[in-house]
Amino acid sequence: MKGTLLIALLALASPFAHAGGDAGAGAQKSKVCAACHGADFNTPISADIPRLAGQHEDYLVRALSDYKSGARKNPVMGGQAGALSAQDIQDLAAYISGLPGKLKIIPLQRLVR
């Protein structure tokens, strides 16, 4: 009986454990983001806007969630993220993280002095 209950609980929990974004839906939702971050998410309109293509999915989810909650401050991003649902954030992160990126990597020795 305990084994059956455990299996049932795991079956119910598994969709949440594997819940993630839909990159196809993220591509559709990303059009407004591309206005600043670039159509390829590698060519932003100014140097102070980050390249996002290829960024880690969990990082993108956290950053967008933090902008939405106000934990991370930026007037433009706060306004944009404020309108996103949790699923929108997952979808955008899935799409953008899958793009080929040109992220600027800062060598560790430059950070530690």
C-alpha positions, 0 to 999 in steps of 0.5 A, a space after each residue: 500500500 505504501 509503495 502504491 501511494 509513493 508511486 502515485 505521489 511521484 506521478 503527480 509531482 513529476 510534471 512539476 519537476 520537469 516543468 519548463 519552458 516551450 522554446 517555440 512559444 518563447 520565440 513568439 513572445 520574444 519579439 518585444 524583447 528583440 527591440 532592445 536586445 537585438 533580433 538574434 539576442 546578440 546585437 543589442 541596440 546599445 552597449 549597456 544592454 546585455 547580450 542574452 543568446 546562449 545565457 543559462 536558462 535558470 539565470 534568465 528565469 531568475 533575472 526575469 523573475 527578479 525584475 518582475 518582483 522588484 528584487 532587481 531594479 531597472 525601470 525598463 525591465 521592471 515594466 516589461 517583466 511585470 506583465 509576464 506570467 511565470 509560464 511566459 518567463 519559462 518560455 522566454 528563458 527556454 528560447 533565448 538560452 537555446 540561441 547561439 550566443 556571443 556572451 562575453 566571458 570574464 576570466 576568473 583571474 580578472 575578478 580575483 585580485 
